[in-house]
């Protein structure tokens, strides 16, 4: 399970080091193999351990190729999906197209989402968090039935 937000750096070769607290789980359950793709709704990347990605991949494959919206989702998420593997230093290499989609430069945020990570540029992350906090304080947020059932 991946929790919390970690500030990490992208090196000059496009690699980022996965924080040490997450490495044993990734190595034990997936032999260090992961899949990175784009988030179609946000300027960030989604980084899945291989076993979690395979679940998503099957769901994507079950979508209709004849429905333009479903086909579009398949094209983007599967088209950008890139296998990556932890190297001996616990780093993964992010491809140029992935880095370009998320506007990644040196400073990044690696954000645990339990079964996957989001990878954000530091600037985009703080901008998004500000928007999320504003939404959280709004009446629109309070009206959601699903959120009414969530007791914090």
FENLIN-V619541 format. One record per residue. N is the residue number from 1. RES is the residue in three letters. PSI is psi in degrees with one decimal (none if undefined). OMEGA is omega in degrees with one decimal (* if undefined). BURIAL is b if it has 9 or more other C-alpha atoms within 8 Angstrom, else e. Layout:
n:res:psi:omega:burial
N:RES:PSI:OMEGA:BURIAL
N:RES:PSI:OMEGA:BURIAL
This chain:
n:res:psi:omega:burial
1:UNK:131.1:-177.2:e
2:UNK:118.6:-178.8:b
3:UNK:150.3:172.6:e
4:UNK:165.0:179.3:e
5:UNK:133.2:-179.0:e
6:UNK:131.5:173.0:e
7:UNK:125.9:178.7:b
8:UNK:166.6:179.5:b
9:UNK:146.7:173.1:b
10:UNK:127.7:-179.9:b
11:UNK:177.2:-174.8:e
12:UNK:-17.2:178.4:e
13:UNK:2.1:178.6:e
14:UNK:22.9:-179.7:b
15:UNK:147.7:172.1:b
16:UNK:144.2:179.9:b
17:UNK:125.1:174.8:b
18:UNK:130.8:179.6:b
19:UNK:143.3:-173.2:e
20:UNK:-29.9:-178.0:e
21:UNK:-20.6:-179.5:e
22:UNK:-19.1:-172.7:b
23:UNK:-44.7:-178.1:b
24:UNK:-42.5:179.6:e
25:UNK:-43.3:-179.6:e
26:UNK:-41.4:-179.9:b
27:UNK:-41.7:-176.6:b
28:UNK:-46.7:-173.2:e
29:UNK:-25.2:-173.4:e
30:UNK:12.8:-179.5:b
31:UNK:32.3:178.1:e
32:UNK:3.7:-176.9:b
33:UNK:136.0:-179.1:b
34:UNK:166.7:175.6:b
35:UNK:132.8:179.3:b
36:UNK:136.0:176.2:b
37:UNK:179.7:-178.8:b
38:UNK:153.5:169.8:b
39:UNK:124.8:-175.5:b
40:UNK:-12.1:-177.7:e
41:UNK:-15.2:-175.7:e
42:UNK:155.4:176.8:e
43:UNK:59.8:179.2:b
44:UNK:173.6:177.8:b
45:UNK:156.6:175.5:b
46:UNK:124.6:-177.4:b
47:UNK:113.7:-176.8:b
48:UNK:141.4:163.8:b
49:UNK:150.2:-173.9:b
50:UNK:-43.7:-177.9:b
51:UNK:-36.4:177.3:b
52:UNK:-38.9:178.3:b
53:UNK:-39.2:-178.3:b
54:UNK:-31.8:175.3:e
55:UNK:-47.0:178.8:e
56:UNK:-43.6:-178.4:e
57:UNK:-41.9:178.2:b
58:UNK:-38.7:176.6:e
59:UNK:-41.7:178.6:e
60:UNK:-40.1:-179.9:b
61:UNK:-24.0:179.8:e
62:UNK:-10.5:178.2:e
63:UNK:158.1:-178.5:b
64:UNK:132.6:173.6:e
65:UNK:-12.4:-177.0:e
66:UNK:-15.4:176.7:e
67:UNK:118.6:-175.1:e
68:UNK:-37.7:-179.4:e
69:UNK:-43.3:179.8:e
70:UNK:-40.8:179.0:b
71:UNK:-37.7:179.0:b
72:UNK:-43.7:177.7:e
73:UNK:-44.9:177.4:b
74:UNK:-47.2:-176.0:b
75:UNK:-45.2:-176.3:e
76:UNK:-52.7:-174.6:b
77:UNK:-41.2:178.5:b
78:UNK:-35.4:-179.3:b
79:UNK:-35.8:179.3:e
80:UNK:-14.2:-175.8:b
81:UNK:123.5:-176.4:b
82:UNK:126.0:176.5:e
83:UNK:140.4:175.5:e
84:UNK:155.6:-175.8:b
85:UNK:138.7:176.2:b
86:UNK:130.2:174.9:b
87:UNK:-176.4:-176.1:e
88:UNK:-19.0:178.3:e
89:UNK:6.9:178.5:e
90:UNK:24.5:-178.9:b
91:UNK:154.6:169.8:b
92:UNK:151.4:178.3:b
93:UNK:126.8:176.3:b
94:UNK:128.3:-178.4:b
95:UNK:159.5:178.1:e
96:UNK:-48.2:179.0:e
97:UNK:-37.6:177.5:e
98:UNK:-46.5:179.9:b
99:UNK:-38.9:-179.2:b
100:UNK:-43.6:180.0:e
101:UNK:-45.0:-175.0:b
102:UNK:6.6:179.0:b
103:UNK:43.0:-175.8:e
104:UNK:131.6:173.0:b
105:UNK:-136.8:-175.1:e
106:UNK:-54.3:-175.1:e
107:UNK:122.3:-178.5:b
108:UNK:163.0:169.6:b
109:UNK:128.1:175.9:b
110:UNK:114.0:-169.8:b
111:UNK:116.7:179.2:b
112:UNK:134.5:177.4:b
113:UNK:38.4:-178.6:b
114:UNK:-68.0:-177.3:e
115:UNK:-2.7:-178.6:b
116:UNK:174.7:172.6:b
117:UNK:150.5:162.9:b
118:UNK:141.7:175.9:b
119:UNK:118.8:-177.0:b
120:UNK:150.9:164.4:b
121:UNK:145.9:-177.6:b
122:UNK:-42.1:-179.1:b
123:UNK:-48.8:-179.5:e
124:UNK:-37.9:-179.7:b
125:UNK:-50.3:-177.4:b
126:UNK:-33.3:174.8:e
127:UNK:-43.8:-179.9:e
128:UNK:-41.9:179.1:e
129:UNK:-38.9:177.8:e
130:UNK:-44.7:177.6:e
131:UNK:-41.9:-179.8:e
132:UNK:-39.2:178.9:e
133:UNK:-39.3:176.5:e
134:UNK:-42.2:177.9:e
135:UNK:-42.0:-179.8:b
136:UNK:-29.5:180.0:e
137:UNK:-4.8:-175.6:e
138:UNK:162.7:176.0:e
139:UNK:-32.0:-179.8:e
140:UNK:-40.3:-179.7:e
141:UNK:-42.6:-176.7:b
142:UNK:-21.5:-175.7:b
143:UNK:-13.6:-178.4:e
144:UNK:126.1:-180.0:e
145:UNK:-41.1:179.7:e
146:UNK:-38.9:-178.3:e
147:UNK:-26.8:176.1:b
148:UNK:-30.5:-178.3:b
149:UNK:-14.2:-179.6:e
150:UNK:115.1:-179.9:e
151:UNK:117.6:-178.8:e
152:UNK:none:*:e
